[in-house]
Amino acid sequence: MTNEHRERLAAYLRDAADRLGVTIEGKTVHGLYDRTIAAPVSGPAWLRLTTEQPRWAAEDTMWDGIATATGEPFAGIPMPQHLRSDVWTDDGLVVRADLLTYVGQQAISTGLVLDRDVDLGDRWWQALHTGLEPLQRITTTKRVGADPREESFRNHFLASFGAKIDPERVEMAMSHGDLHFGNLTAPELIILDWENWGWAPTGYDAAHLLCSAILQPSVAARVQAEFADVLDTYSGAVAVLTAASKYLHHVESGEFPDVAIPIRRCAEAAIRDRLTA
């Protein structure tokens, strides 16, 4: 993105702070592709802002994911609490600001792909299992994180991996939708960034985490072992293809080129072991 775009986001962030009655108190952070901007603010709290074309700023999409990941269904999940939001329009864009409780723990990774080996320990992994369990209480939302039963996904799997899936065999479950090591903290677990929560193939969060760890074999092996109950299924294999497709899309856009080969090998293993077995 251009400096002009960043400057515009920064101006919107200052406007959002005024609208929500807080003061920016730390360094701003830009999200991937400069789609978002965020900063610590008085409270302490965390202020996150994004913009979108009006046709994409709709309910039950990633647009309002953070604001809707709240209330009783999410009780028991270690996550930032949504405090309030403000939405306005400016120069043909819809601007959204979400104020969240501040998280002092550091994210395990600085981005989508884990770039160092980490030993998180048994208690951390158990906390992750426990933290994700309440998602299964959510059964009525229309939100969809990723649905590989759709024709566009199935065509992509066939073109990219030579894999034909049976949509009737794909089970769906509620997911965080963007579970990578940049959205998880340690040593205390907090699960960040609930923008993409919704229905996805069973095992999608585990598959996404597996792709995030793909450059760290010991961590990837731990993910595989921890979530074998969902990954070693037909739906889990489809979930791996779904997550792999997302990561390879980033590669096509010039991001994370080192993951291309191991991600493809991971997808091929899922096809060989669980789709064609």
Residue, then its C-alpha position, 0 to 999 in steps of 0.5 A: m500500500t502507498n504512504e498516502h493510504r497509511e496516512r489516511l488510515a492514521a487520520y481515521l484512527r485519530d478520528a476514531a479515538d476522538r469518537l470513542g473518547v480515548t487517547i492513543e498512547g503507543k505505536t501504531v501497528h499495521g495489519l497484513y496488506d495495510r488493511t487494518i491499523a491499530a494502537p494501544v489507547s487509554g484505558p488501557a485498551w486496544l483500538r483497531l480500525t479498518t475501511e471497506q467499500p460499502r458493498w463489502a461492509a455487511e453483517d455476518t462477514m469479517w466486517d463485523g466479526i470482532a464486534t459480534a464475537t461477544g456475549e454468553p456463547f464466547a464465555g470461557i474463551p481467553m480472548p480480548q473483550h469487545l467494548r464498543s464500536d463506531v462506524w461512519t462513512d467518508d469519501g466513499l468508504v465505510v470506516r469501522a473502529d472497534l475498541l477492545t480490552y488491552v492484552g499485555q501478552q506477546a503474540i508467539s509470532t509476528g505474522l501469519v507464518l511462525d518463523r522460529d521454533v517454540d516450546l509451548g509446553d503441555r499446559w499451553w496446548q491444553a489451554l488452547h483445547t479448552g479455549l476453543e471448546p466453547l465455540q461448539r456451543i454456537t449453532t445458530t449463526k449464519r456466519v461462514g468463515a470458509d465453506p469448501r463445499e462451494e463450487s469455487f472451492r471444489n474447482h480450486f482443489l481440482a485445479s491446484f491439487g488434482a483433488k476431487i472432494d465429495p461435499e456430502r462427506v464434509e462436516m462443518a463446525m464453528s471455528h475461529g477462522d484465522l488461527h495462526f501463531g500471530n493470533l495466539t499469545a504465550p506464556e499465557l494463552i489469549i486468542l486474538d483477532w476474531e474477525n473471521w469466526g464462523w462455519a468452516p470444515t471440521g478441523y479448519d482451525a487445526a489445519h490453519l495452525l498446521c500451515s502456520a507452523i509449516l516452517q518449524p517441523s517440531v511445532a507442526a508435528r505437535v499441532q498434528a499430534e494435538f489435533a489428530d482427532v480432527l485432522d485424521t478425518y475426511s473433513g480434516a483433510v478437506a480443512v487442510l486443503t482449504a487452509a493450504s489454499k489460503y496460504l498459497h494465495h499469499v504466496e501468489s501475492g508475493e508473501f511468504p514464498d518459503v512456505a510454498i513447497p512444504i504447504r503443497r507437500c502437506a496438502e498432498a499428504a492429506i490427499r494421499d492419506r485421507l482423501t484417497a485411502 
